[in-house]
Amino acid sequence: MDSRAESDKIGVTMSGHSGQGPQPSRTSKHRERRSKSPRRRREGKRSQPRGGEQSQPSLQETGYRRLPGHREQSAQTSTATEPADDGSPKRRAHFLHGPYPATHFGPKACILPNPTSVMHIQDPASQRLTWTNPPSNVLVIRKIHDESLVEPFKELCRYLVEEKQLMVYVERRVVEDGTLKDDELFGSICNQLCTFREGFDDISDCIDLIICLGGDGTLLYASSLFQGSVPPVMAFHLGSLGFLTPFKFESYKTEVAKVLEGNAAITLRSRLKVKVVKAAVHYHGWYQLLFILLHIVCVCVCVCVCVCARVRAHVQVLNEVVVDRGPSSYLSNVDLYLNGRLITSVQGDGVIVSTPTGSTAYAAAAGASMIHPNVPAIMVTPICPHSLSFRPIVVPAGVELMITLSPDARNTAWVSFDGRKRQEIQHGDCIKITASCYPVPSICCHDLVYDWFESLAQCLHWNVRKRQAGLLDIYFAMGKHFF
């Protein structure tokens, strides 16, 4: 399913004032002065809604518990768009992409309008999953060689096949597990499962929903199976970390039933499209080139080199692309280009190019900031740079990054994609990285803001510390000590 067709686009207009209630009455002088001001007339025109403007859909009650320090919103501000008393629509109080920027600066300056570009902003908080047709094929991915996941896997498959009448796809190596073959009760269910092999069978066009049982690695593996459009992913926390797996397996029947009905909140986790272009050099032999200049014949012998580029790999990455020095003892020395322009040379152990989802993985361990998955950006993080001033940077998601070996690099480099498919990068090769148009639609347990901060607190223990005692507690302890 294309992410651009998952929800209707919302047109956003610009208002001249921030107030939404009725304006206070003014005297005749004020009205006359306001009518003479050309700036206020322009603001009045801009404040009128367009005829084709669509109101934003209202958010449904999620029923999640409040985070510490989170203020509870009133019913008036929690909804997206509600009609006011005078009939004019109210705007969403919390728009995750921020307010639409003003296009007029001062009394005479404005942005040059571009008729070829039309901006449509989809509020991430209003992104909901819907089904054009009832889902029928479900892919279940579980962590291999983990005996603790055998029973949850059996329960889920039995529920999907017998109660929901769905076609379940699993990997062949999962079915070949000895614990499943020896179970006679699960034998009838096992015979109804459809199997596939990674790298041999293409299942990208027949899967409607993905259910992951395990840790974050299962979701990364599910993303690697779909190099194009990715079905919605529902991840259950049955692994060690579980930053990307918000669902608890204890209530899997209720949660799966809600997702199959539709209208579930989703987070579009952006991916990176990576192309590795290998330079093949062929020597065609010795040729004699004759040049006649000023009636003097010069016979030169040279080498004719034909350089042709070919794409060696084309990968969709959910977390990060890592370029490191590999097994070599020398520092890696690579050049970083942005939109074809050399930005800097990275000299150290390597460089990480990550998505907002990957900012909480390897990049966080390398000292980068953590970015919410709905922020359109690409993060560049050096690995142990040989410079005290090389800090991680965040660039817009629409740029093209290119990494090549520096001409004076002493050794080659190695590149990996989400920790897999490592290959060597030699002189003349280049790695082109852009934002992919195929995100991973991750289904939220509560909502996209609460799930992310809940994962920060529960998995990474973000900002967990022993709180400082208050002054009253200190005075009470001192008084109890003396008296």
DORONU-895123 format. One line per field, with one value per residue (C-alpha): z, y, x; residue number from 1; residue in three letters. Coordinates in Angstrom, 1 decimal, decimal comma, padded with zeros to 4 digits. Layout:
Z	(Z | ...)
Y	(Y | ...)
X	(X | ...)
resi	(NUM | ...)
resn	(ALA | ...)
end
This chain:
Z	(000,0 | -001,0 | 001,9 | -000,2 | -000,7 | 002,9 | 004,0 | 002,4 | 002,2 | 004,3 | 002,8 | 005,2 | 004,9 | 006,8 | 009,2 | 010,0 | 013,7 | 016,3 | 018,2 | 017,4 | 019,5 | 018,8 | 018,6 | 021,0 | 019,7 | 018,4 | 018,1 | 014,8 | 014,9 | 015,2 | 012,4 | 010,2 | 011,0 | 010,3 | 007,0 | 005,9 | 006,7 | 003,6 | 005,8 | 007,9 | 004,7 | 003,5 | 006,8 | 006,7 | 003,3 | 004,4 | 007,4 | 005,4 | 004,7 | 001,2 | -000,4 | -001,0 | 002,4 | 004,2 | 007,9 | 009,7 | 011,0 | 014,8 | 017,0 | 018,8 | 022,5 | 023,0 | 026,8 | 027,6 | 030,9 | 031,2 | 031,2 | 034,2 | 033,8 | 030,9 | 031,2 | 030,5 | 027,6 | 027,7 | 025,4 | 023,4 | 022,6 | 022,2 | 019,1 | 015,8 | 014,3 | 015,9 | 014,8 | 016,8 | 018,1 | 015,0 | 012,6 | 011,8 | 012,2 | 014,9 | 014,1 | 015,8 | 019,0 | 018,6 | 015,0 | 015,1 | 012,0 | 013,6 | 012,4 | 008,7 | 008,3 | 007,4 | 003,9 | 004,4 | 006,1 | 007,0 | 005,0 | 001,6 | 001,5 | 000,8 | -000,6 | -004,4 | -005,2 | -007,2 | -009,2 | -009,9 | -006,2 | -004,1 | -000,4 | 001,4 | 005,0 | 006,6 | 010,3 | 011,7 | 014,7 | 012,4 | 010,4 | 010,8 | 009,3 | 007,0 | 004,8 | 001,3 | 001,5 | 004,5 | 005,1 | 004,3 | 004,3 | 007,5 | 007,7 | 011,2 | 011,9 | 015,1 | 016,5 | 015,5 | 018,0 | 021,0 | 022,8 | 024,8 | 021,7 | 020,6 | 022,7 | 021,8 | 018,1 | 018,4 | 020,1 | 017,6 | 014,5 | 016,0 | 016,7 | 013,2 | 011,3 | 013,4 | 014,7 | 012,1 | 009,1 | 007,8 | 005,6 | 007,6 | 006,0 | 007,9 | 007,0 | 006,1 | 008,7 | 011,4 | 010,4 | 010,2 | 013,9 | 015,7 | 018,6 | 016,1 | 014,3 | 017,5 | 018,6 | 017,4 | 018,4 | 016,4 | 013,4 | 011,8 | 012,0 | 010,8 | 007,6 | 006,7 | 007,0 | 003,8 | 003,8 | 002,0 | 001,8 | 002,0 | -001,2 | -003,3 | -002,8 | -003,4 | -001,0 | -001,4 | -003,3 | -001,3 | 002,4 | 004,0 | 007,6 | 009,3 | 013,0 | 014,7 | 017,8 | 019,4 | 019,7 | 017,4 | 015,1 | 014,0 | 012,7 | 011,0 | 009,3 | 008,2 | 006,7 | 004,7 | 003,1 | 001,4 | -000,7 | -002,0 | -000,4 | 003,2 | 004,7 | 008,2 | 010,9 | 014,4 | 016,7 | 020,1 | 022,7 | 023,3 | 023,0 | 025,1 | 024,3 | 022,5 | 021,6 | 018,4 | 019,8 | 021,8 | 022,1 | 025,0 | 024,1 | 027,0 | 025,2 | 021,7 | 020,8 | 021,6 | 019,9 | 016,7 | 016,5 | 016,7 | 014,0 | 011,7 | 012,1 | 011,1 | 012,4 | 014,3 | 014,8 | 012,8 | 012,6 | 009,2 | 009,9 | 007,1 | 005,4 | 003,4 | -000,2 | -000,6 | -003,9 | -004,0 | -007,3 | -008,1 | -010,5 | -012,8 | -014,4 | -017,6 | -019,2 | -023,0 | -023,7 | -025,3 | -028,2 | -030,2 | -030,5 | -033,2 | -032,8 | -035,5 | -034,2 | -036,0 | -038,6 | -035,8 | -035,4 | -031,8 | -031,1 | -027,6 | -025,8 | -023,3 | -021,5 | -022,5 | -019,4 | -019,7 | -016,5 | -016,3 | -013,3 | -012,3 | -009,4 | -007,2 | -004,4 | -004,0 | -000,4 | 001,7 | 005,2 | 008,3 | 010,9 | 009,5 | 006,9 | 008,5 | 006,7 | 008,9 | 008,5 | 008,8 | 009,9 | 009,0 | 011,7 | 009,8 | 010,2 | 007,6 | 005,4 | 003,4 | 001,7 | 002,4 | -000,3 | 000,0 | -003,3 | -005,2 | -003,1 | -000,9 | 002,7 | 004,8 | 005,1 | 007,8 | 009,4 | 012,2 | 012,7 | 010,3 | 009,8 | 010,5 | 008,3 | 010,1 | 010,0 | 012,9 | 013,9 | 013,8 | 015,9 | 019,0 | 017,9 | 016,9 | 016,5 | 020,1 | 021,3 | 019,1 | 020,9 | 018,6 | 019,6 | 019,5 | 016,9 | 016,9 | 013,9 | 012,5 | 012,0 | 008,4 | 008,7 | 008,1 | 010,8 | 010,1 | 013,0 | 013,1 | 014,8 | 017,0 | 014,8 | 014,9 | 015,6 | 018,7 | 016,7 | 014,6 | 016,1 | 014,7 | 012,3 | 011,1 | 007,4 | 005,6 | 004,4 | 000,8 | 000,2 | -001,5 | 000,5 | -001,2 | 000,5 | -001,3 | -000,3 | -000,1 | -002,7 | 000,0 | 002,0 | 003,1 | 003,1 | 001,9 | 003,8 | 004,6 | 004,4 | 006,2 | 006,0 | 009,3 | 010,4 | 007,4 | 003,9 | 004,6 | 001,6 | 000,8 | -000,7 | -002,8 | -004,6 | -007,3 | -005,6 | -004,1 | -001,8 | -002,7 | 000,1 | -000,2 | 001,7 | 000,5 | -000,5 | 001,1 | 004,9 | 007,4 | 008,7 | 012,3 | 014,2 | 017,5 | 020,8 | 022,1 | 019,9 | 018,2 | 020,8 | 023,9 | 022,5 | 021,7 | 025,1 | 026,8 | 024,9 | 026,0 | 029,6 | 029,7 | 027,3 | 027,4 | 030,9 | 029,5 | 032,2 | 035,0 | 038,1 | 041,9 | 042,5 | 044,7 | 048,1 | 048,8 | 051,3 | 053,6 | 053,7 | 054,6 | 057,4 | 058,7 | 058,8 | 060,5 | 063,1 | 063,8 | 064,3 | 066,8 | 068,8)
Y	(000,0 | 003,4 | 005,7 | 008,6 | 006,9 | 005,8 | 008,9 | 011,9 | 015,0 | 018,0 | 021,5 | 024,1 | 027,8 | 030,7 | 032,8 | 036,5 | 036,2 | 033,4 | 034,0 | 031,7 | 033,2 | 036,3 | 039,6 | 042,4 | 045,3 | 048,4 | 052,0 | 053,7 | 055,3 | 051,9 | 050,5 | 053,5 | 053,2 | 049,5 | 049,9 | 052,4 | 050,1 | 048,1 | 045,6 | 044,8 | 044,4 | 041,8 | 040,0 | 040,0 | 038,4 | 035,8 | 034,9 | 033,8 | 030,0 | 028,8 | 027,3 | 023,9 | 023,6 | 020,3 | 020,0 | 017,7 | 014,4 | 014,2 | 012,0 | 009,2 | 008,5 | 006,2 | 005,6 | 005,5 | 006,6 | 009,9 | 010,2 | 011,9 | 015,6 | 015,4 | 017,8 | 016,5 | 018,2 | 019,4 | 017,9 | 021,1 | 021,0 | 017,2 | 017,1 | 018,0 | 020,2 | 021,2 | 023,7 | 026,9 | 028,7 | 031,0 | 028,0 | 028,5 | 025,5 | 025,3 | 024,2 | 021,4 | 022,5 | 020,1 | 019,7 | 017,5 | 019,1 | 022,6 | 025,6 | 026,5 | 029,3 | 032,8 | 033,8 | 037,6 | 039,3 | 042,9 | 045,3 | 044,6 | 041,3 | 037,9 | 034,5 | 034,3 | 032,0 | 028,9 | 027,6 | 024,3 | 023,2 | 022,6 | 021,8 | 019,3 | 018,5 | 015,3 | 015,5 | 012,4 | 012,4 | 011,8 | 008,9 | 005,9 | 002,4 | 001,4 | -001,6 | -001,3 | -005,0 | -007,3 | -008,7 | -012,4 | -013,1 | -012,6 | -013,0 | -014,2 | -013,7 | -015,0 | -015,1 | -018,3 | -020,6 | -019,2 | -021,9 | -019,3 | -018,2 | -021,6 | -021,5 | -017,9 | -018,7 | -021,7 | -019,7 | -016,9 | -019,3 | -021,3 | -018,1 | -016,7 | -019,9 | -021,3 | -018,2 | -015,6 | -017,9 | -016,2 | -017,6 | -017,6 | -017,3 | -018,4 | -019,1 | -022,7 | -023,0 | -022,1 | -025,0 | -027,3 | -026,8 | -030,1 | -028,8 | -028,0 | -031,3 | -033,3 | -031,5 | -033,7 | -031,1 | -028,4 | -030,7 | -029,9 | -026,2 | -026,6 | -028,3 | -025,3 | -022,8 | -021,4 | -021,4 | -019,3 | -019,0 | -015,7 | -014,8 | -017,5 | -016,7 | -013,3 | -012,6 | -008,8 | -008,8 | -011,3 | -010,2 | -007,9 | -007,7 | -008,6 | -009,8 | -009,9 | -012,0 | -011,1 | -008,0 | -005,2 | -007,5 | -009,2 | -005,9 | -005,1 | -008,5 | -007,9 | -004,6 | -006,3 | -008,7 | -005,9 | -003,7 | -001,9 | -001,2 | -002,6 | -004,0 | -002,8 | -004,2 | -005,2 | -006,1 | -007,9 | -007,5 | -010,9 | -010,1 | -008,5 | -004,8 | -004,2 | -000,5 | -001,0 | -003,5 | -001,7 | -004,6 | -007,0 | -010,6 | -011,2 | -009,4 | -010,5 | -011,5 | -008,2 | -006,2 | -008,3 | -008,0 | -004,2 | -004,1 | -006,3 | -004,0 | -001,0 | 002,5 | 001,8 | 004,5 | 004,0 | 005,6 | 005,8 | 005,0 | 006,4 | 004,2 | 005,0 | 004,0 | 003,0 | 002,3 | 001,0 | 001,8 | -000,2 | 001,1 | -001,6 | -000,7 | -002,6 | -002,3 | -002,8 | -003,0 | -000,8 | 001,5 | 003,8 | 007,2 | 009,5 | 013,3 | 015,6 | 019,0 | 021,6 | 018,9 | 016,8 | 013,3 | 012,1 | 008,5 | 007,9 | 004,8 | 005,0 | 002,9 | 003,2 | 002,9 | 002,4 | 003,1 | 002,0 | 002,2 | -000,5 | -000,7 | -003,6 | -003,2 | -001,5 | -001,8 | -000,3 | 000,4 | 001,0 | 001,8 | 002,9 | 002,6 | 002,1 | 002,6 | 001,5 | 000,5 | -003,2 | -005,5 | -002,9 | -001,3 | 002,0 | 004,8 | 005,0 | 008,1 | 008,7 | 011,8 | 012,9 | 014,7 | 016,4 | 017,0 | 016,5 | 019,0 | 017,9 | 018,6 | 017,1 | 014,1 | 011,6 | 010,3 | 007,8 | 004,5 | 005,2 | 007,1 | 006,3 | 007,5 | 006,8 | 007,4 | 008,9 | 005,3 | 004,4 | 007,4 | 005,4 | 002,4 | 002,5 | 006,3 | 006,8 | 004,7 | 006,9 | 010,0 | 011,2 | 012,8 | 010,8 | 011,9 | 011,2 | 008,9 | 011,5 | 014,1 | 014,1 | 014,1 | 012,1 | 011,9 | 011,7 | 010,5 | 009,9 | 006,8 | 007,8 | 010,7 | 011,8 | 015,4 | 017,1 | 019,3 | 016,7 | 016,6 | 014,6 | 016,6 | 016,4 | 017,2 | 017,5 | 014,3 | 015,4 | 015,6 | 013,0 | 011,9 | 010,2 | 008,5 | 007,6 | 006,7 | 009,6 | 009,6 | 009,4 | 006,6 | 004,0 | 001,1 | 000,2 | 000,5 | -001,8 | -001,0 | -002,7 | -002,2 | -002,6 | -004,8 | -007,2 | -007,7 | -006,4 | -005,7 | -004,0 | -000,5 | 000,2 | 003,2 | 004,4 | 003,0 | 005,2 | 004,9 | 007,0 | 007,5 | 009,1 | 009,0 | 006,2 | 006,7 | 003,3 | 003,7 | 001,0 | 001,5 | 000,5 | 000,1 | 002,0 | 000,5 | 003,8 | 006,7 | 007,7 | 010,2 | 008,1 | 004,9 | 006,6 | 008,2 | 005,0 | 003,1 | 005,7 | 005,3 | 001,5 | 000,3 | 003,0 | 004,3 | 007,8 | 010,4 | 008,0 | 009,3 | 009,5 | 012,7 | 015,4 | 015,7 | 018,7 | 021,4 | 020,4 | 016,8 | 018,1 | 020,4 | 017,6 | 015,2 | 017,9 | 018,6 | 014,9 | 014,5 | 017,4 | 016,8)
X	(000,0 | 001,5 | 001,9 | 000,6 | -002,7 | -003,3 | -005,1 | -006,7 | -004,6 | -005,5 | -005,2 | -003,9 | -004,6 | -003,0 | -005,0 | -004,2 | -004,9 | -004,5 | -007,7 | -010,7 | -013,4 | -015,5 | -013,5 | -014,3 | -016,5 | -014,7 | -015,7 | -016,3 | -012,9 | -011,2 | -013,3 | -012,5 | -008,8 | -008,8 | -010,5 | -007,8 | -004,9 | -003,9 | -002,0 | -005,1 | -007,1 | -004,6 | -004,7 | -008,5 | -008,4 | -005,8 | -007,9 | -010,8 | -010,9 | -010,7 | -013,7 | -012,1 | -010,6 | -011,3 | -011,6 | -009,2 | -010,7 | -011,3 | -009,1 | -010,8 | -010,4 | -007,5 | -007,9 | -004,2 | -002,8 | -001,1 | 002,7 | 004,3 | 004,1 | 001,6 | -001,2 | -004,7 | -006,3 | -009,9 | -012,5 | -012,4 | -008,7 | -008,4 | -010,6 | -009,1 | -011,9 | -015,1 | -017,7 | -017,7 | -020,8 | -020,8 | -020,4 | -016,7 | -014,5 | -011,8 | -008,3 | -006,5 | -004,8 | -001,8 | -000,5 | 002,6 | 004,1 | 004,0 | 002,0 | 001,9 | 004,5 | 003,4 | 004,3 | 004,2 | 007,1 | 006,5 | 004,3 | 005,8 | 007,8 | 006,4 | 007,4 | 007,4 | 004,4 | 005,2 | 002,1 | 003,7 | 004,0 | 001,0 | 001,6 | -000,6 | 000,2 | -001,1 | -001,2 | 000,7 | -001,6 | -004,6 | -003,1 | -005,3 | -005,2 | -008,1 | -008,7 | -010,0 | -010,9 | -010,9 | -007,4 | -007,0 | -003,2 | -001,1 | 002,6 | 003,8 | 007,5 | 009,0 | 012,5 | 014,3 | 016,0 | 014,0 | 012,0 | 010,1 | 008,3 | 007,1 | 003,9 | 002,9 | 003,5 | 001,2 | -001,5 | -001,4 | -001,5 | -004,3 | -006,3 | -005,7 | -006,5 | -009,4 | -011,2 | -010,4 | -010,2 | -007,1 | -004,3 | -001,0 | 002,4 | 005,6 | 009,2 | 010,0 | 012,7 | 010,0 | 007,8 | 010,9 | 011,5 | 011,5 | 009,3 | 006,5 | 006,7 | 006,4 | 003,2 | 000,3 | -002,3 | -000,7 | -000,1 | -003,5 | -002,7 | 000,8 | -000,4 | -002,5 | 000,4 | 001,9 | 005,7 | 008,3 | 012,1 | 013,9 | 015,6 | 013,7 | 010,0 | 008,5 | 005,6 | 005,5 | 002,2 | 000,2 | 000,7 | -002,0 | -000,7 | 002,6 | 002,7 | 006,1 | 006,9 | 010,2 | 012,3 | 013,3 | 015,3 | 012,1 | 010,7 | 014,0 | 013,9 | 010,3 | 011,3 | 014,1 | 011,6 | 009,7 | 011,9 | 008,8 | 005,5 | 005,4 | 002,1 | 001,1 | 003,3 | 002,0 | 004,9 | 004,5 | 007,2 | 008,6 | 012,3 | 015,1 | 014,8 | 011,5 | 011,9 | 009,9 | 007,4 | 004,7 | 002,1 | 001,9 | 001,1 | -001,2 | -004,0 | -003,2 | -006,7 | -008,2 | -005,4 | -005,4 | -009,2 | -009,0 | -006,4 | -008,4 | -011,4 | -009,4 | -009,1 | -005,9 | -003,3 | -000,1 | 003,4 | 005,0 | 008,6 | 010,7 | 013,4 | 016,5 | 017,0 | 020,6 | 022,4 | 026,0 | 027,6 | 030,7 | 033,3 | 034,7 | 038,1 | 039,1 | 042,5 | 042,3 | 046,0 | 048,7 | 047,9 | 050,1 | 048,6 | 050,0 | 049,9 | 051,1 | 051,9 | 054,2 | 055,2 | 056,7 | 055,5 | 055,3 | 054,7 | 053,2 | 052,3 | 049,5 | 047,0 | 043,4 | 041,2 | 037,5 | 035,6 | 032,0 | 029,7 | 027,2 | 024,8 | 025,8 | 023,2 | 019,8 | 018,5 | 015,8 | 017,0 | 014,9 | 017,6 | 020,9 | 023,7 | 027,1 | 030,4 | 033,4 | 037,0 | 036,2 | 039,1 | 041,8 | 043,9 | 044,0 | 041,5 | 038,8 | 038,9 | 035,7 | 034,3 | 030,7 | 028,8 | 025,4 | 023,5 | 026,8 | 028,8 | 031,6 | 030,7 | 033,4 | 035,8 | 035,2 | 038,4 | 037,9 | 036,3 | 033,4 | 030,1 | 026,5 | 023,6 | 020,4 | 016,7 | 014,7 | 013,9 | 017,6 | 018,5 | 017,7 | 019,9 | 023,6 | 023,5 | 022,4 | 025,4 | 027,7 | 026,5 | 023,7 | 020,4 | 017,2 | 014,6 | 010,9 | 010,0 | 007,6 | 010,3 | 011,4 | 015,2 | 018,3 | 021,0 | 024,8 | 026,8 | 030,6 | 032,0 | 034,9 | 036,1 | 039,7 | 038,4 | 037,0 | 034,6 | 032,8 | 029,4 | 026,4 | 024,3 | 020,7 | 019,9 | 016,6 | 015,0 | 014,9 | 018,7 | 020,9 | 024,0 | 026,9 | 029,9 | 033,1 | 036,6 | 039,0 | 041,7 | 044,4 | 042,6 | 045,1 | 042,6 | 039,1 | 035,9 | 033,0 | 029,3 | 026,3 | 022,6 | 020,7 | 023,7 | 023,3 | 024,7 | 028,2 | 030,3 | 033,6 | 033,9 | 036,9 | 038,3 | 035,9 | 032,9 | 030,2 | 027,2 | 024,1 | 021,6 | 018,2 | 014,9 | 012,6 | 009,0 | 008,1 | 007,9 | 007,1 | 003,6 | 004,0 | 000,8 | 000,7 | -000,6 | -001,8 | -000,7 | 002,5 | 003,7 | 002,9 | 004,4 | 007,7 | 008,2 | 007,0 | 009,7 | 012,3 | 011,4 | 010,9 | 013,6 | 016,3 | 015,6 | 015,8 | 016,6 | 016,2 | 018,0 | 017,6 | 015,6 | 017,0 | 015,4 | 013,2 | 014,1 | 011,2 | 012,5 | 016,0 | 014,7 | 012,5 | 015,5 | 017,7 | 015,0 | 014,5 | 018,3 | 018,6 | 015,5)
resi	(1 | 2 | 3 | 4 | 5 | 6 | 7 | 8 | 9 | 10 | 11 | 12 | 13 | 14 | 15 | 16 | 17 | 18 | 19 | 20 | 21 | 22 | 23 | 24 | 25 | 26 | 27 | 28 | 29 | 30 | 31 | 32 | 33 | 34 | 35 | 36 | 37 | 38 | 39 | 40 | 41 | 42 | 43 | 44 | 45 | 46 | 47 | 48 | 49 | 50 | 51 | 52 | 53 | 54 | 55 | 56 | 57 | 58 | 59 | 60 | 61 | 62 | 63 | 64 | 65 | 66 | 67 | 68 | 69 | 70 | 71 | 72 | 73 | 74 | 75 | 76 | 77 | 78 | 79 | 80 | 81 | 82 | 83 | 84 | 85 | 86 | 87 | 88 | 89 | 90 | 91 | 92 | 93 | 94 | 95 | 96 | 97 | 98 | 99 | 100 | 101 | 102 | 103 | 104 | 105 | 106 | 107 | 108 | 109 | 110 | 111 | 112 | 113 | 114 | 115 | 116 | 117 | 118 | 119 | 120 | 121 | 122 | 123 | 124 | 125 | 126 | 127 | 128 | 129 | 130 | 131 | 132 | 133 | 134 | 135 | 136 | 137 | 138 | 139 | 140 | 141 | 142 | 143 | 144 | 145 | 146 | 147 | 148 | 149 | 150 | 151 | 152 | 153 | 154 | 155 | 156 | 157 | 158 | 159 | 160 | 161 | 162 | 163 | 164 | 165 | 166 | 167 | 168 | 169 | 170 | 171 | 172 | 173 | 174 | 175 | 176 | 177 | 178 | 179 | 180 | 181 | 182 | 183 | 184 | 185 | 186 | 187 | 188 | 189 | 190 | 191 | 192 | 193 | 194 | 195 | 196 | 197 | 198 | 199 | 200 | 201 | 202 | 203 | 204 | 205 | 206 | 207 | 208 | 209 | 210 | 211 | 212 | 213 | 214 | 215 | 216 | 217 | 218 | 219 | 220 | 221 | 222 | 223 | 224 | 225 | 226 | 227 | 228 | 229 | 230 | 231 | 232 | 233 | 234 | 235 | 236 | 237 | 238 | 239 | 240 | 241 | 242 | 243 | 244 | 245 | 246 | 247 | 248 | 249 | 250 | 251 | 252 | 253 | 254 | 255 | 256 | 257 | 258 | 259 | 260 | 261 | 262 | 263 | 264 | 265 | 266 | 267 | 268 | 269 | 270 | 271 | 272 | 273 | 274 | 275 | 276 | 277 | 278 | 279 | 280 | 281 | 282 | 283 | 284 | 285 | 286 | 287 | 288 | 289 | 290 | 291 | 292 | 293 | 294 | 295 | 296 | 297 | 298 | 299 | 300 | 301 | 302 | 303 | 304 | 305 | 306 | 307 | 308 | 309 | 310 | 311 | 312 | 313 | 314 | 315 | 316 | 317 | 318 | 319 | 320 | 321 | 322 | 323 | 324 | 325 | 326 | 327 | 328 | 329 | 330 | 331 | 332 | 333 | 334 | 335 | 336 | 337 | 338 | 339 | 340 | 341 | 342 | 343 | 344 | 345 | 346 | 347 | 348 | 349 | 350 | 351 | 352 | 353 | 354 | 355 | 356 | 357 | 358 | 359 | 360 | 361 | 362 | 363 | 364 | 365 | 366 | 367 | 368 | 369 | 370 | 371 | 372 | 373 | 374 | 375 | 376 | 377 | 378 | 379 | 380 | 381 | 382 | 383 | 384 | 385 | 386 | 387 | 388 | 389 | 390 | 391 | 392 | 393 | 394 | 395 | 396 | 397 | 398 | 399 | 400 | 401 | 402 | 403 | 404 | 405 | 406 | 407 | 408 | 409 | 410 | 411 | 412 | 413 | 414 | 415 | 416 | 417 | 418 | 419 | 420 | 421 | 422 | 423 | 424 | 425 | 426 | 427 | 428 | 429 | 430 | 431 | 432 | 433 | 434 | 435 | 436 | 437 | 438 | 439 | 440 | 441 | 442 | 443 | 444 | 445 | 446 | 447 | 448 | 449 | 450 | 451 | 452 | 453 | 454 | 455 | 456 | 457 | 458 | 459 | 460 | 461 | 462 | 463 | 464 | 465 | 466 | 467 | 468 | 469 | 470 | 471 | 472 | 473 | 474 | 475 | 476 | 477 | 478 | 479 | 480 | 481 | 482 | 483)
resn	(MET | ASP | SER | ARG | ALA | GLU | SER | ASP | LYS | ILE | GLY | VAL | THR | MET | SER | GLY | HIS | SER | GLY | GLN | GLY | PRO | GLN | PRO | SER | ARG | THR | SER | LYS | HIS | ARG | GLU | ARG | ARG | SER | LYS | SER | PRO | ARG | ARG | ARG | ARG | GLU | GLY | LYS | ARG | SER | GLN | PRO | ARG | GLY | GLY | GLU | GLN | SER | GLN | PRO | SER | LEU | GLN | GLU | THR | GLY | TYR | ARG | ARG | LEU | PRO | GLY | HIS | ARG | GLU | GLN | SER | ALA | GLN | THR | SER | THR | ALA | THR | GLU | PRO | ALA | ASP | ASP | GLY | SER | PRO | LYS | ARG | ARG | ALA | HIS | PHE | LEU | HIS | GLY | PRO | TYR | PRO | ALA | THR | HIS | PHE | GLY | PRO | LYS | ALA | CYS | ILE | LEU | PRO | ASN | PRO | THR | SER | VAL | MET | HIS | ILE | GLN | ASP | PRO | ALA | SER | GLN | ARG | LEU | THR | TRP | THR | ASN | PRO | PRO | SER | ASN | VAL | LEU | VAL | ILE | ARG | LYS | ILE | HIS | ASP | GLU | SER | LEU | VAL | GLU | PRO | PHE | LYS | GLU | LEU | CYS | ARG | TYR | LEU | VAL | GLU | GLU | LYS | GLN | LEU | MET | VAL | TYR | VAL | GLU | ARG | ARG | VAL | VAL | GLU | ASP | GLY | THR | LEU | LYS | ASP | ASP | GLU | LEU | PHE | GLY | SER | ILE | CYS | ASN | GLN | LEU | CYS | THR | PHE | ARG | GLU | GLY | PHE | ASP | ASP | ILE | SER | ASP | CYS | ILE | ASP | LEU | ILE | ILE | CYS | LEU | GLY | GLY | ASP | GLY | THR | LEU | LEU | TYR | ALA | SER | SER | LEU | PHE | GLN | GLY | SER | VAL | PRO | PRO | VAL | MET | ALA | PHE | HIS | LEU | GLY | SER | LEU | GLY | PHE | LEU | THR | PRO | PHE | LYS | PHE | GLU | SER | TYR | LYS | THR | GLU | VAL | ALA | LYS | VAL | LEU | GLU | GLY | ASN | ALA | ALA | ILE | THR | LEU | ARG | SER | ARG | LEU | LYS | VAL | LYS | VAL | VAL | LYS | ALA | ALA | VAL | HIS | TYR | HIS | GLY | TRP | TYR | GLN | LEU | LEU | PHE | ILE | LEU | LEU | HIS | ILE | VAL | CYS | VAL | CYS | VAL | CYS | VAL | CYS | VAL | CYS | VAL | CYS | ALA | ARG | VAL | ARG | ALA | HIS | VAL | GLN | VAL | LEU | ASN | GLU | VAL | VAL | VAL | ASP | ARG | GLY | PRO | SER | SER | TYR | LEU | SER | ASN | VAL | ASP | LEU | TYR | LEU | ASN | GLY | ARG | LEU | ILE | THR | SER | VAL | GLN | GLY | ASP | GLY | VAL | ILE | VAL | SER | THR | PRO | THR | GLY | SER | THR | ALA | TYR | ALA | ALA | ALA | ALA | GLY | ALA | SER | MET | ILE | HIS | PRO | ASN | VAL | PRO | ALA | ILE | MET | VAL | THR | PRO | ILE | CYS | PRO | HIS | SER | LEU | SER | PHE | ARG | PRO | ILE | VAL | VAL | PRO | ALA | GLY | VAL | GLU | LEU | MET | ILE | THR | LEU | SER | PRO | ASP | ALA | ARG | ASN | THR | ALA | TRP | VAL | SER | PHE | ASP | GLY | ARG | LYS | ARG | GLN | GLU | ILE | GLN | HIS | GLY | ASP | CYS | ILE | LYS | ILE | THR | ALA | SER | CYS | TYR | PRO | VAL | PRO | SER | ILE | CYS | CYS | HIS | ASP | LEU | VAL | TYR | ASP | TRP | PHE | GLU | SER | LEU | ALA | GLN | CYS | LEU | HIS | TRP | ASN | VAL | ARG | LYS | ARG | GLN | ALA | GLY | LEU | LEU | ASP | ILE | TYR | PHE | ALA | MET | GLY | LYS | HIS | PHE | PHE)
end
